[in-house]
Structure formats: structure tokens, C-alpha cells
Amino acid sequence: MSSDTTLDVRDVDDEPFTRIAAALSDLESDETLELVNSFEPEPLYDVLLSRGFEYETERVADDQWRVRITRE
């Protein structure tokens, strides 16, 4: 049974990577993290791949991107 967690970093005042990294470290193999951001987080993609995650990105509005992240 999979579980989904949503992390919305659109209104984060500081660098959101710390929050994203913490959420990723808690992610189990049957879970999905859905990251919501105001821009496409292209720098994150290489980090995800190097740490063994897969992702799918969808632009849902001009200022909203959703990245569904799972473990490989």
C-alpha cells in the first residue's frame, strides 16, 4: 500500500532544499513525495537521480509545478 506526502515549498522564505532533503530521507520505498514549487526545480533532478530516486514533473499552472518523487 503506497502513501503520499505533499511538500509545498512555494511560500518558503529560506532555501527549500533542506526541507526537501529531510522529506526525502523519510521516504519509504512504497511512498511518493509530491513536491509543489513555483518553478521547475531543474537543479534538484540530478540530486534525485544520484540518490536513487525517480521523478515525474508536471506543470499545472504558470506558477505551479508538481514533482512526484519515488525511490527506484
Predicted model as a PDB file, atoms N, CA, C, CB and O in Angstrom, pLDDT in the B-factor column:
MODEL        1                                                                  
ATOM      1  N   MET A   1       0.847  -1.185   0.000  1.00 45.00           N  
ATOM      2  CA  MET A   1       0.000   0.000   0.000  1.00 45.00           C  
ATOM      3  C   MET A   1       0.887   1.242   0.000  1.00 45.00           C  
ATOM      4  CB  MET A   1      -0.961   0.002   1.226  1.00 45.00           C  
ATOM      5  O   MET A   1       1.745   1.389   0.870  1.00 45.00           O  
ATOM      6  N   SER A   2       0.692   2.114  -0.947  1.00 57.00           N  
ATOM      7  CA  SER A   2       1.537   3.294  -1.024  1.00 57.00           C  
ATOM      8  C   SER A   2       0.915   4.450  -0.250  1.00 57.00           C  
ATOM      9  CB  SER A   2       1.769   3.693  -2.484  1.00 57.00           C  
ATOM     10  O   SER A   2      -0.293   4.503  -0.019  1.00 57.00           O  
ATOM     11  N   SER A   3       1.780   5.358   0.135  1.00 67.00           N  
ATOM     12  CA  SER A   3       1.362   6.525   0.888  1.00 67.00           C  
ATOM     13  C   SER A   3       1.933   7.742   0.184  1.00 67.00           C  
ATOM     14  CB  SER A   3       1.829   6.451   2.380  1.00 67.00           C  
ATOM     15  O   SER A   3       3.047   7.702  -0.338  1.00 67.00           O  
ATOM     16  N   ASP A   4       1.171   8.819   0.172  1.00 90.00           N  
ATOM     17  CA  ASP A   4       1.634  10.042  -0.468  1.00 90.00           C  
ATOM     18  C   ASP A   4       1.793  11.146   0.563  1.00 90.00           C  
ATOM     19  CB  ASP A   4       0.664  10.477  -1.574  1.00 90.00           C  
ATOM     20  O   ASP A   4       0.975  11.299   1.470  1.00 90.00           O  
ATOM     21  N   THR A   5       2.862  11.908   0.402  1.00 93.00           N  
ATOM     22  CA  THR A   5       3.101  13.084   1.221  1.00 93.00           C  
ATOM     23  C   THR A   5       3.286  14.255   0.276  1.00 93.00           C  
ATOM     24  CB  THR A   5       4.343  12.899   2.161  1.00 93.00           C  
ATOM     25  O   THR A   5       3.970  14.134  -0.740  1.00 93.00           O  
ATOM     26  N   THR A   6       2.683  15.385   0.602  1.00 95.00           N  
ATOM     27  CA  THR A   6       2.843  16.589  -0.209  1.00 95.00           C  
ATOM     28  C   THR A   6       3.674  17.598   0.555  1.00 95.00           C  
ATOM     29  CB  THR A   6       1.471  17.191  -0.594  1.00 95.00           C  
ATOM     30  O   THR A   6       3.423  17.873   1.729  1.00 95.00           O  
ATOM     31  N   LEU A   7       4.669  18.147  -0.127  1.00 96.00           N  
ATOM     32  CA  LEU A   7       5.510  19.194   0.441  1.00 96.00           C  
ATOM     33  C   LEU A   7       5.414  20.409  -0.472  1.00 96.00           C  
ATOM     34  CB  LEU A   7       6.998  18.716   0.605  1.00 96.00           C  
ATOM     35  O   LEU A   7       5.921  20.392  -1.594  1.00 96.00           O  
ATOM     36  N   ASP A   8       4.762  21.460   0.013  1.00 96.00           N  
ATOM     37  CA  ASP A   8       4.572  22.689  -0.757  1.00 96.00           C  
ATOM     38  C   ASP A   8       5.622  23.696  -0.300  1.00 96.00           C  
ATOM     39  CB  ASP A   8       3.118  23.263  -0.578  1.00 96.00           C  
ATOM     40  O   ASP A   8       5.581  24.170   0.836  1.00 96.00           O  
ATOM     41  N   VAL A   9       6.557  24.020  -1.182  1.00 97.00           N  
ATOM     42  CA  VAL A   9       7.634  24.944  -0.833  1.00 97.00           C  
ATOM     43  C   VAL A   9       7.493  26.299  -1.525  1.00 97.00           C  
ATOM     44  CB  VAL A   9       8.971  24.332  -1.187  1.00 97.00           C  
ATOM     45  O   VAL A   9       8.445  27.078  -1.566  1.00 97.00           O  
ATOM     46  N   ARG A  10       6.323  26.578  -2.061  1.00 94.00           N  
ATOM     47  CA  ARG A  10       6.131  27.847  -2.773  1.00 94.00           C  
ATOM     48  C   ARG A  10       6.290  29.061  -1.876  1.00 94.00           C  
ATOM     49  CB  ARG A  10       4.769  27.876  -3.409  1.00 94.00           C  
ATOM     50  O   ARG A  10       6.767  30.101  -2.330  1.00 94.00           O  
ATOM     51  N   ASP A  11       5.902  28.953  -0.618  1.00 90.00           N  
ATOM     52  CA  ASP A  11       5.946  30.105   0.280  1.00 90.00           C  
ATOM     53  C   ASP A  11       7.068  30.019   1.310  1.00 90.00           C  
ATOM     54  CB  ASP A  11       4.627  30.245   0.989  1.00 90.00           C  
ATOM     55  O   ASP A  11       7.049  30.738   2.309  1.00 90.00           O  
ATOM     56  N   VAL A  12       8.036  29.151   1.077  1.00 87.00           N  
ATOM     57  CA  VAL A  12       9.166  29.018   1.998  1.00 87.00           C  
ATOM     58  C   VAL A  12      10.090  30.221   1.806  1.00 87.00           C  
ATOM     59  CB  VAL A  12       9.939  27.671   1.761  1.00 87.00           C  
ATOM     60  O   VAL A  12      10.517  30.520   0.690  1.00 87.00           O  
ATOM     61  N   ASP A  13      10.392  30.908   2.918  1.00 87.00           N  
ATOM     62  CA  ASP A  13      11.229  32.112   2.835  1.00 87.00           C  
ATOM     63  C   ASP A  13      12.706  31.803   2.643  1.00 87.00           C  
ATOM     64  CB  ASP A  13      11.056  32.939   4.080  1.00 87.00           C  
ATOM     65  O   ASP A  13      13.421  32.552   1.977  1.00 87.00           O  
ATOM     66  N   ASP A  14      13.166  30.689   3.231  1.00 86.00           N  
ATOM     67  CA  ASP A  14      14.570  30.342   3.102  1.00 86.00           C  
ATOM     68  C   ASP A  14      14.751  29.322   1.983  1.00 86.00           C  
ATOM     69  CB  ASP A  14      15.120  29.794   4.433  1.00 86.00           C  
ATOM     70  O   ASP A  14      13.805  28.997   1.265  1.00 86.00           O  
ATOM     71  N   GLU A  15      15.957  28.830   1.845  1.00 87.00           N  
ATOM     72  CA  GLU A  15      16.259  27.816   0.834  1.00 87.00           C  
ATOM     73  C   GLU A  15      15.446  26.550   1.118  1.00 87.00           C  
ATOM     74  CB  GLU A  15      17.783  27.496   0.808  1.00 87.00           C  
ATOM     75  O   GLU A  15      15.567  25.988   2.207  1.00 87.00           O  
ATOM     76  N   PRO A  16      14.624  26.086   0.173  1.00 91.00           N  
ATOM     77  CA  PRO A  16      13.758  24.926   0.437  1.00 91.00           C  
ATOM     78  C   PRO A  16      14.472  23.578   0.402  1.00 91.00           C  
ATOM     79  CB  PRO A  16      12.650  24.904  -0.556  1.00 91.00           C  
ATOM     80  O   PRO A  16      13.877  22.568   0.779  1.00 91.00           O  
ATOM     81  N   PHE A  17      15.732  23.532  -0.041  1.00 92.00           N  
ATOM     82  CA  PHE A  17      16.375  22.229  -0.215  1.00 92.00           C  
ATOM     83  C   PHE A  17      16.486  21.451   1.098  1.00 92.00           C  
ATOM     84  CB  PHE A  17      17.757  22.413  -0.817  1.00 92.00           C  
ATOM     85  O   PHE A  17      16.369  20.226   1.099  1.00 92.00           O  
ATOM     86  N   THR A  18      16.709  22.144   2.207  1.00 92.00           N  
ATOM     87  CA  THR A  18      16.821  21.461   3.496  1.00 92.00           C  
ATOM     88  C   THR A  18      15.527  20.712   3.817  1.00 92.00           C  
ATOM     89  CB  THR A  18      17.150  22.471   4.619  1.00 92.00           C  
ATOM     90  O   THR A  18      15.564  19.571   4.278  1.00 92.00           O  
ATOM     91  N   ARG A  19      14.409  21.343   3.576  1.00 94.00           N  
ATOM     92  CA  ARG A  19      13.110  20.693   3.815  1.00 94.00           C  
ATOM     93  C   ARG A  19      12.881  19.536   2.855  1.00 94.00           C  
ATOM     94  CB  ARG A  19      11.972  21.708   3.680  1.00 94.00           C  
ATOM     95  O   ARG A  19      12.359  18.489   3.240  1.00 94.00           O  
ATOM     96  N   ILE A  20      13.274  19.732   1.610  1.00 95.00           N  
ATOM     97  CA  ILE A  20      13.107  18.668   0.616  1.00 95.00           C  
ATOM     98  C   ILE A  20      13.979  17.467   0.990  1.00 95.00           C  
ATOM     99  CB  ILE A  20      13.468  19.182  -0.809  1.00 95.00           C  
ATOM    100  O   ILE A  20      13.515  16.328   0.942  1.00 95.00           O  
ATOM    101  N   ALA A  21      15.235  17.714   1.361  1.00 95.00           N  
ATOM    102  CA  ALA A  21      16.147  16.633   1.728  1.00 95.00           C  
ATOM    103  C   ALA A  21      15.629  15.863   2.940  1.00 95.00           C  
ATOM    104  CB  ALA A  21      17.543  17.190   2.018  1.00 95.00           C  
ATOM    105  O   ALA A  21      15.739  14.637   2.985  1.00 95.00           O  
ATOM    106  N   ALA A  22      15.066  16.568   3.921  1.00 94.00           N  
ATOM    107  CA  ALA A  22      14.512  15.903   5.099  1.00 94.00           C  
ATOM    108  C   ALA A  22      13.329  15.028   4.717  1.00 94.00           C  
ATOM    109  CB  ALA A  22      14.088  16.933   6.151  1.00 94.00           C  
ATOM    110  O   ALA A  22      13.195  13.911   5.216  1.00 94.00           O  
ATOM    111  N   ALA A  23      12.477  15.524   3.840  1.00 95.00           N  
ATOM    112  CA  ALA A  23      11.317  14.736   3.395  1.00 95.00           C  
ATOM    113  C   ALA A  23      11.768  13.512   2.610  1.00 95.00           C  
ATOM    114  CB  ALA A  23      10.373  15.597   2.532  1.00 95.00           C  
ATOM    115  O   ALA A  23      11.170  12.444   2.737  1.00 95.00           O  
ATOM    116  N   LEU A  24      12.810  13.652   1.805  1.00 96.00           N  
ATOM    117  CA  LEU A  24      13.323  12.520   1.034  1.00 96.00           C  
ATOM    118  C   LEU A  24      13.925  11.452   1.941  1.00 96.00           C  
ATOM    119  CB  LEU A  24      14.368  12.996   0.028  1.00 96.00           C  
ATOM    120  O   LEU A  24      13.783  10.258   1.676  1.00 96.00           O  
ATOM    121  N   SER A  25      14.593  11.878   3.006  1.00 93.00           N  
ATOM    122  CA  SER A  25      15.204  10.901   3.901  1.00 93.00           C  
ATOM    123  C   SER A  25      14.153  10.077   4.641  1.00 93.00           C  
ATOM    124  CB  SER A  25      16.112  11.603   4.901  1.00 93.00           C  
ATOM    125  O   SER A  25      14.429   8.954   5.063  1.00 93.00           O  
ATOM    126  N   ASP A  26      12.956  10.627   4.800  1.00 91.00           N  
ATOM    127  CA  ASP A  26      11.858   9.910   5.461  1.00 91.00           C  
ATOM    128  C   ASP A  26      11.047   9.053   4.497  1.00 91.00           C  
ATOM    129  CB  ASP A  26      10.940  10.895   6.149  1.00 91.00           C  
ATOM    130  O   ASP A  26      10.167   8.306   4.927  1.00 91.00           O  
ATOM    131  N   LEU A  27      11.328   9.149   3.205  1.00 93.00           N  
ATOM    132  CA  LEU A  27      10.517   8.474   2.188  1.00 93.00           C  
ATOM    133  C   LEU A  27      10.822   6.980   2.136  1.00 93.00           C  
ATOM    134  CB  LEU A  27      10.756   9.103   0.814  1.00 93.00           C  
ATOM    135  O   LEU A  27      11.965   6.576   1.925  1.00 93.00           O  
ATOM    136  N   GLU A  28       9.796   6.175   2.328  1.00 90.00           N  
ATOM    137  CA  GLU A  28       9.926   4.721   2.244  1.00 90.00           C  
ATOM    138  C   GLU A  28       9.752   4.282   0.792  1.00 90.00           C  
ATOM    139  CB  GLU A  28       8.884   4.014   3.162  1.00 90.00           C  
ATOM    140  O   GLU A  28       9.321   5.071  -0.049  1.00 90.00           O  
ATOM    141  N   SER A  29      10.086   3.030   0.497  1.00 88.00           N  
ATOM    142  CA  SER A  29      10.052   2.537  -0.887  1.00 88.00           C  
ATOM    143  C   SER A  29       8.643   2.493  -1.468  1.00 88.00           C  
ATOM    144  CB  SER A  29      10.662   1.158  -0.955  1.00 88.00           C  
ATOM    145  O   SER A  29       8.487   2.533  -2.689  1.00 88.00           O  
ATOM    146  N   ASP A  30       7.616   2.411  -0.626  1.00 88.00           N  
ATOM    147  CA  ASP A  30       6.245   2.351  -1.138  1.00 88.00           C  
ATOM    148  C   ASP A  30       5.533   3.697  -1.045  1.00 88.00           C  
ATOM    149  CB  ASP A  30       5.453   1.302  -0.378  1.00 88.00           C  
ATOM    150  O   ASP A  30       4.312   3.768  -1.192  1.00 88.00           O  
ATOM    151  N   GLU A  31       6.288   4.757  -0.802  1.00 94.00           N  
ATOM    152  CA  GLU A  31       5.701   6.085  -0.651  1.00 94.00           C  
ATOM    153  C   GLU A  31       6.088   6.999  -1.805  1.00 94.00           C  
ATOM    154  CB  GLU A  31       6.131   6.705   0.670  1.00 94.00           C  
ATOM    155  O   GLU A  31       7.083   6.775  -2.494  1.00 94.00           O  
ATOM    156  N   THR A  32       5.283   8.024  -1.995  1.00 96.00           N  
ATOM    157  CA  THR A  32       5.546   9.043  -3.003  1.00 96.00           C  
ATOM    158  C   THR A  32       5.539  10.407  -2.324  1.00 96.00           C  
ATOM    159  CB  THR A  32       4.496   8.985  -4.155  1.00 96.00           C  
ATOM    160  O   THR A  32       4.641  10.720  -1.543  1.00 96.00           O  
ATOM    161  N   LEU A  33       6.539  11.204  -2.628  1.00 97.00           N  
ATOM    162  CA  LEU A  33       6.573  12.590  -2.174  1.00 97.00           C  
ATOM    163  C   LEU A  33       6.163  13.459  -3.343  1.00 97.00           C  
ATOM    164  CB  LEU A  33       7.988  12.992  -1.631  1.00 97.00           C  
ATOM    165  O   LEU A  33       6.758  13.382  -4.418  1.00 97.00           O  
ATOM    166  N   GLU A  34       5.156  14.282  -3.142  1.00 97.00           N  
ATOM    167  CA  GLU A  34       4.762  15.227  -4.179  1.00 97.00           C  
ATOM    168  C   GLU A  34       5.247  16.605  -3.763  1.00 97.00           C  
ATOM    169  CB  GLU A  34       3.213  15.216  -4.410  1.00 97.00           C  
ATOM    170  O   GLU A  34       4.766  17.181  -2.787  1.00 97.00           O  
ATOM    171  N   LEU A  35       6.198  17.118  -4.509  1.00 97.00           N  
ATOM    172  CA  LEU A  35       6.785  18.428  -4.259  1.00 97.00           C  
ATOM    173  C   LEU A  35       6.022  19.453  -5.087  1.00 97.00           C  
ATOM    174  CB  LEU A  35       8.313  18.446  -4.603  1.00 97.00           C  
ATOM    175  O   LEU A  35       5.841  19.271  -6.291  1.00 97.00           O  
ATOM    176  N   VAL A  36       5.577  20.522  -4.452  1.00 97.00           N  
ATOM    177  CA  VAL A  36       4.878  21.608  -5.138  1.00 97.00           C  
ATOM    178  C   VAL A  36       5.790  22.825  -5.083  1.00 97.00           C  
ATOM    179  CB  VAL A  36       3.466  21.909  -4.486  1.00 97.00           C  
ATOM    180  O   VAL A  36       6.227  23.239  -4.009  1.00 97.00           O  
ATOM    181  N   ASN A  37       6.073  23.391  -6.252  1.00 96.00           N  
ATOM    182  CA  ASN A  37       7.004  24.505  -6.336  1.00 96.00           C  
ATOM    183  C   ASN A  37       6.469  25.539  -7.316  1.00 96.00           C  
ATOM    184  CB  ASN A  37       8.408  24.021  -6.761  1.00 96.00           C  
ATOM    185  O   ASN A  37       5.615  25.230  -8.147  1.00 96.00           O  
ATOM    186  N   SER A  38       6.971  26.762  -7.221  1.00 94.00           N  
ATOM    187  CA  SER A  38       6.516  27.830  -8.113  1.00 94.00           C  
ATOM    188  C   SER A  38       7.302  27.875  -9.419  1.00 94.00           C  
ATOM    189  CB  SER A  38       6.623  29.168  -7.411  1.00 94.00           C  
ATOM    190  O   SER A  38       6.970  28.647 -10.319  1.00 94.00           O  
ATOM    191  N   PHE A  39       8.341  27.048  -9.527  1.00 94.00           N  
ATOM    192  CA  PHE A  39       9.126  26.956 -10.756  1.00 94.00           C  
ATOM    193  C   PHE A  39       9.594  25.517 -10.915  1.00 94.00           C  
ATOM    194  CB  PHE A  39      10.340  27.944 -10.736  1.00 94.00           C  
ATOM    195  O   PHE A  39       9.559  24.735  -9.965  1.00 94.00           O  
ATOM    196  N   GLU A  40      10.030  25.177 -12.114  1.00 95.00           N  
ATOM    197  CA  GLU A  40      10.541  23.825 -12.332  1.00 95.00           C  
ATOM    198  C   GLU A  40      11.888  23.691 -11.622  1.00 95.00           C  
ATOM    199  CB  GLU A  40      10.679  23.512 -13.860  1.00 95.00           C  
ATOM    200  O   GLU A  40      12.822  24.428 -11.936  1.00 95.00           O  
ATOM    201  N   PRO A  41      12.001  22.769 -10.677  1.00 94.00           N  
ATOM    202  CA  PRO A  41      13.225  22.659  -9.876  1.00 94.00           C  
ATOM    203  C   PRO A  41      14.302  21.826 -10.568  1.00 94.00           C  
ATOM    204  CB  PRO A  41      12.904  22.050  -8.520  1.00 94.00           C  
ATOM    205  O   PRO A  41      14.723  20.789 -10.056  1.00 94.00           O  
ATOM    206  N   GLU A  42      14.740  22.287 -11.729  1.00 95.00           N  
ATOM    207  CA  GLU A  42      15.704  21.532 -12.528  1.00 95.00           C  
ATOM    208  C   GLU A  42      16.981  21.158 -11.775  1.00 95.00           C  
ATOM    209  CB  GLU A  42      16.066  22.324 -13.740  1.00 95.00           C  
ATOM    210  O   GLU A  42      17.482  20.052 -11.979  1.00 95.00           O  
ATOM    211  N   PRO A  43      17.537  22.021 -10.913  1.00 93.00           N  
ATOM    212  CA  PRO A  43      18.756  21.619 -10.191  1.00 93.00           C  
ATOM    213  C   PRO A  43      18.541  20.410  -9.269  1.00 93.00           C  
ATOM    214  CB  PRO A  43      19.271  22.789  -9.371  1.00 93.00           C  
ATOM    215  O   PRO A  43      19.498  19.717  -8.923  1.00 93.00           O  
ATOM    216  N   LEU A  44      17.322  20.167  -8.885  1.00 95.00           N  
ATOM    217  CA  LEU A  44      17.025  19.046  -7.998  1.00 95.00           C  
ATOM    218  C   LEU A  44      17.107  17.702  -8.714  1.00 95.00           C  
ATOM    219  CB  LEU A  44      15.649  19.217  -7.393  1.00 95.00           C  
ATOM    220  O   LEU A  44      17.364  16.684  -8.072  1.00 95.00           O  
ATOM    221  N   TYR A  45      16.900  17.677 -10.004  1.00 97.00           N  
ATOM    222  CA  TYR A  45      16.805  16.414 -10.738  1.00 97.00           C  
ATOM    223  C   TYR A  45      18.069  15.563 -10.635  1.00 97.00           C  
ATOM    224  CB  TYR A  45      16.508  16.692 -12.188  1.00 97.00           C  
ATOM    225  O   TYR A  45      17.982  14.359 -10.393  1.00 97.00           O  
ATOM    226  N   ASP A  46      19.231  16.166 -10.812  1.00 95.00           N  
ATOM    227  CA  ASP A  46      20.488  15.409 -10.715  1.00 95.00           C  
ATOM    228  C   ASP A  46      20.688  14.868  -9.303  1.00 95.00           C  
ATOM    229  CB  ASP A  46      21.687  16.294 -11.116  1.00 95.00           C  
ATOM    230  O   ASP A  46      21.183  13.755  -9.123  1.00 95.00           O  
ATOM    231  N   VAL A  47      20.302  15.661  -8.302  1.00 95.00           N  
ATOM    232  CA  VAL A  47      20.403  15.215  -6.910  1.00 95.00           C  
ATOM    233  C   VAL A  47      19.517  14.000  -6.688  1.00 95.00           C  
ATOM    234  CB  VAL A  47      20.012  16.350  -5.937  1.00 95.00           C  
ATOM    235  O   VAL A  47      19.933  13.023  -6.065  1.00 95.00           O  
ATOM    236  N   LEU A  48      18.288  14.065  -7.202  1.00 97.00           N  
ATOM    237  CA  LEU A  48      17.359  12.941  -7.040  1.00 97.00           C  
ATOM    238  C   LEU A  48      17.925  11.671  -7.673  1.00 97.00           C  
ATOM    239  CB  LEU A  48      15.990  13.279  -7.665  1.00 97.00           C  
ATOM    240  O   LEU A  48      17.932  10.609  -7.051  1.00 97.00           O  
ATOM    241  N   LEU A  49      18.393  11.787  -8.901  1.00 96.00           N  
ATOM    242  CA  LEU A  49      18.915  10.615  -9.602  1.00 96.00           C  
ATOM    243  C   LEU A  49      20.144  10.040  -8.899  1.00 96.00           C  
ATOM    244  CB  LEU A  49      19.261  10.977 -11.043  1.00 96.00           C  
ATOM    245  O   LEU A  49      20.289   8.821  -8.802  1.00 96.00           O  
ATOM    246  N   SER A  50      21.019  10.902  -8.414  1.00 96.00           N  
ATOM    247  CA  SER A  50      22.235  10.419  -7.755  1.00 96.00           C  
ATOM    248  C   SER A  50      21.938   9.749  -6.417  1.00 96.00           C  
ATOM    249  CB  SER A  50      23.205  11.569  -7.547  1.00 96.00           C  
ATOM    250  O   SER A  50      22.741   8.959  -5.920  1.00 96.00           O  
ATOM    251  N   ARG A  51      20.783  10.067  -5.836  1.00 94.00           N  
ATOM    252  CA  ARG A  51      20.403   9.470  -4.549  1.00 94.00           C  
ATOM    253  C   ARG A  51      19.430   8.308  -4.702  1.00 94.00           C  
ATOM    254  CB  ARG A  51      19.787  10.524  -3.654  1.00 94.00           C  
ATOM    255  O   ARG A  51      18.912   7.795  -3.710  1.00 94.00           O  
ATOM    256  N   GLY A  52      19.178   7.886  -5.955  1.00 95.00           N  
ATOM    257  CA  GLY A  52      18.353   6.707  -6.179  1.00 95.00           C  
ATOM    258  C   GLY A  52      16.856   6.957  -6.230  1.00 95.00           C  
ATOM    259  O   GLY A  52      16.067   6.058  -5.937  1.00 95.00           O  
ATOM    260  N   PHE A  53      16.460   8.157  -6.595  1.00 96.00           N  
ATOM    261  CA  PHE A  53      15.043   8.478  -6.712  1.00 96.00           C  
ATOM    262  C   PHE A  53      14.657   8.609  -8.181  1.00 96.00           C  
ATOM    263  CB  PHE A  53      14.714   9.777  -5.948  1.00 96.00           C  
ATOM    264  O   PHE A  53      15.490   8.916  -9.033  1.00 96.00           O  
ATOM    265  N   GLU A  54      13.397   8.374  -8.456  1.00 96.00           N  
ATOM    266  CA  GLU A  54      12.826   8.646  -9.769  1.00 96.00           C  
ATOM    267  C   GLU A  54      11.831   9.781  -9.591  1.00 96.00           C  
ATOM    268  CB  GLU A  54      12.143   7.365 -10.391  1.00 96.00           C  
ATOM    269  O   GLU A  54      11.334  10.007  -8.487  1.00 96.00           O  
ATOM    270  N   TYR A  55      11.536  10.496 -10.674  1.00 97.00           N  
ATOM    271  CA  TYR A  55      10.599  11.612 -10.555  1.00 97.00           C  
ATOM    272  C   TYR A  55       9.824  11.802 -11.848  1.00 97.00           C  
ATOM    273  CB  TYR A  55      11.340  12.902 -10.189  1.00 97.00           C  
ATOM    274  O   TYR A  55      10.275  11.419 -12.928  1.00 97.00           O  
ATOM    275  N   GLU A  56       8.661  12.396 -11.715  1.00 97.00           N  
ATOM    276  CA  GLU A  56       7.847  12.839 -12.851  1.00 97.00           C  
ATOM    277  C   GLU A  56       7.425  14.262 -12.546  1.00 97.00           C  
ATOM    278  CB  GLU A  56       6.594  11.898 -13.095  1.00 97.00           C  
ATOM    279  O   GLU A  56       6.962  14.556 -11.444  1.00 97.00           O  
ATOM    280  N   THR A  57       7.580  15.138 -13.512  1.00 98.00           N  
ATOM    281  CA  THR A  57       7.263  16.545 -13.314  1.00 98.00           C  
ATOM    282  C   THR A  57       6.081  16.943 -14.181  1.00 98.00           C  
ATOM    283  CB  THR A  57       8.480  17.426 -13.629  1.00 98.00           C  
ATOM    284  O   THR A  57       5.967  16.529 -15.335  1.00 98.00           O  
ATOM    285  N   GLU A  58       5.201  17.757 -13.602  1.00 97.00           N  
ATOM    286  CA  GLU A  58       4.043  18.252 -14.329  1.00 97.00           C  
ATOM    287  C   GLU A  58       3.861  19.734 -14.012  1.00 97.00           C  
ATOM    288  CB  GLU A  58       2.764  17.441 -13.965  1.00 97.00           C  
ATOM    289  O   GLU A  58       3.870  20.144 -12.851  1.00 97.00           O  
ATOM    290  N   ARG A  59       3.697  20.512 -15.055  1.00 97.00           N  
ATOM    291  CA  ARG A  59       3.381  21.930 -14.867  1.00 97.00           C  
ATOM    292  C   ARG A  59       1.864  22.037 -14.843  1.00 97.00           C  
ATOM    293  CB  ARG A  59       4.013  22.840 -16.006  1.00 97.00           C  
ATOM    294  O   ARG A  59       1.203  21.722 -15.832  1.00 97.00           O  
ATOM    295  N   VAL A  60       1.312  22.478 -13.724  1.00 97.00           N  
ATOM    296  CA  VAL A  60      -0.149  22.527 -13.591  1.00 97.00           C  
ATOM    297  C   VAL A  60      -0.695  23.940 -13.706  1.00 97.00           C  
ATOM    298  CB  VAL A  60      -0.570  21.931 -12.267  1.00 97.00           C  
ATOM    299  O   VAL A  60      -1.904  24.123 -13.852  1.00 97.00           O  
ATOM    300  N   ALA A  61       0.174  24.944 -13.644  1.00 97.00           N  
ATOM    301  CA  ALA A  61      -0.206  26.343 -13.828  1.00 97.00           C  
ATOM    302  C   ALA A  61       1.070  27.120 -14.148  1.00 97.00           C  
ATOM    303  CB  ALA A  61      -0.934  26.925 -12.548  1.00 97.00           C  
ATOM    304  O   ALA A  61       2.172  26.578 -14.063  1.00 97.00           O  
ATOM    305  N   ASP A  62       0.913  28.389 -14.515  1.00 95.00           N  
ATOM    306  CA  ASP A  62       2.095  29.195 -14.839  1.00 95.00           C  
ATOM    307  C   ASP A  62       3.070  29.259 -13.673  1.00 95.00           C  
ATOM    308  CB  ASP A  62       1.679  30.606 -15.239  1.00 95.00           C  
ATOM    309  O   ASP A  62       4.282  29.326 -13.878  1.00 95.00           O  
ATOM    310  N   ASP A  63       2.549  29.240 -12.453  1.00 93.00           N  
ATOM    311  CA  ASP A  63       3.404  29.372 -11.275  1.00 93.00           C  
ATOM    312  C   ASP A  63       3.314  28.161 -10.344  1.00 93.00           C  
ATOM    313  CB  ASP A  63       3.034  30.627 -10.512  1.00 93.00           C  
ATOM    314  O   ASP A  63       3.539  28.266  -9.139  1.00 93.00           O  
ATOM    315  N   GLN A  64       2.982  27.017 -10.929  1.00 97.00           N  
ATOM    316  CA  GLN A  64       2.903  25.813 -10.093  1.00 97.00           C  
ATOM    317  C   GLN A  64       3.383  24.584 -10.850  1.00 97.00           C  
ATOM    318  CB  GLN A  64       1.470  25.594  -9.603  1.00 97.00           C  
ATOM    319  O   GLN A  64       2.874  24.240 -11.916  1.00 97.00           O  
ATOM    320  N   TRP A  65       4.389  23.931 -10.255  1.00 97.00           N  
ATOM    321  CA  TRP A  65       4.957  22.694 -10.770  1.00 97.00           C  
ATOM    322  C   TRP A  65       4.777  21.631  -9.708  1.00 97.00           C  
ATOM    323  CB  TRP A  65       6.461  22.864 -11.156  1.00 97.00           C  
ATOM    324  O   TRP A  65       4.903  21.922  -8.518  1.00 97.00           O  
ATOM    325  N   ARG A  66       4.488  20.413 -10.106  1.00 97.00           N  
ATOM    326  CA  ARG A  66       4.369  19.281  -9.183  1.00 97.00           C  
ATOM    327  C   ARG A  66       5.343  18.199  -9.620  1.00 97.00           C  
ATOM    328  CB  ARG A  66       2.904  18.729  -9.140  1.00 97.00           C  
ATOM    329  O   ARG A  66       5.346  17.774 -10.775  1.00 97.00           O  
ATOM    330  N   VAL A  67       6.168  17.761  -8.681  1.00 98.00           N  
ATOM    331  CA  VAL A  67       7.156  16.722  -8.955  1.00 98.00           C  
ATOM    332  C   VAL A  67       6.832  15.547  -8.040  1.00 98.00           C  
ATOM    333  CB  VAL A  67       8.635  17.242  -8.732  1.00 98.00           C  
ATOM    334  O   VAL A  67       6.911  15.669  -6.817  1.00 98.00           O  
ATOM    335  N   ARG A  68       6.470  14.416  -8.626  1.00 97.00           N  
ATOM    336  CA  ARG A  68       6.187  13.202  -7.863  1.00 97.00           C  
ATOM    337  C   ARG A  68       7.471  12.383  -7.789  1.00 97.00           C  
ATOM    338  CB  ARG A  68       5.019  12.371  -8.514  1.00 97.00           C  
ATOM    339  O   ARG A  68       8.023  11.974  -8.811  1.00 97.00           O  
ATOM    340  N   ILE A  69       7.935  12.153  -6.567  1.00 97.00           N  
ATOM    341  CA  ILE A  69       9.236  11.518  -6.331  1.00 97.00           C  
ATOM    342  C   ILE A  69       9.034  10.181  -5.643  1.00 97.00           C  
ATOM    343  CB  ILE A  69      10.154  12.429  -5.482  1.00 97.00           C  
ATOM    344  O   ILE A  69       8.307  10.073  -4.656  1.00 97.00           O  
ATOM    345  N   THR A  70       9.698   9.159  -6.188  1.00 96.00           N  
ATOM    346  CA  THR A  70       9.653   7.820  -5.587  1.00 96.00           C  
ATOM    347  C   THR A  70      11.073   7.251  -5.563  1.00 96.00           C  
ATOM    348  CB  THR A  70       8.678   6.869  -6.382  1.00 96.00           C  
ATOM    349  O   THR A  70      11.952   7.718  -6.287  1.00 96.00           O  
ATOM    350  N   ARG A  71      11.282   6.249  -4.731  1.00 89.00           N  
ATOM    351  CA  ARG A  71      12.571   5.549  -4.712  1.00 89.00           C  
ATOM    352  C   ARG A  71      12.612   4.576  -5.879  1.00 89.00           C  
ATOM    353  CB  ARG A  71      12.794   4.799  -3.356  1.00 89.00           C  
ATOM    354  O   ARG A  71      11.585   4.008  -6.249  1.00 89.00           O  
ATOM    355  N   GLU A  72      13.782   4.382  -6.458  1.00 80.00           N  
ATOM    356  CA  GLU A  72      13.934   3.411  -7.568  1.00 80.00           C  
ATOM    357  C   GLU A  72      13.784   2.009  -7.056  1.00 80.00           C  
ATOM    358  CB  GLU A  72      15.300   3.566  -8.266  1.00 80.00           C  
ATOM    359  O   GLU A  72      13.878   1.055  -7.829  1.00 80.00           O  
TER     360      GLU A  72                                                      
ENDMDL                                                                          
END                                                                             
